[in-house]
């Protein structure tokens, strides 16, 4: 079972943003930017393009209001959707507020946020959904 499946099943705590029958969204605890959210399917599939076709469309539909809420919560030019998939063998996308392409460079140092900061970010994004 992947770490994301353990988060989805409540075995590992997270800062949940949204949930549906098929998907789960939560704050990345090693964010590149404030408001960095992970969107994962509830089915455990390693590679994003190995998801059933129906999930591909539904993933975007599920992520859209979250991306809009992130954009409304943090000053940015746009919210980028990035698929890297090397860190955890469970398909997922990153929603990251950005002002330049360098904001999504995963070799950049990750932000170190306190639990209180994560809770504040979580509440802010949820309030915009």
Helices and strands as residue ranges (DSSP letters): H 3-8, E 16-19, E 23-27, E 37-41, G 48-50, H 53-73, E 78-82, E 92-98, G 101-104, H 115-128
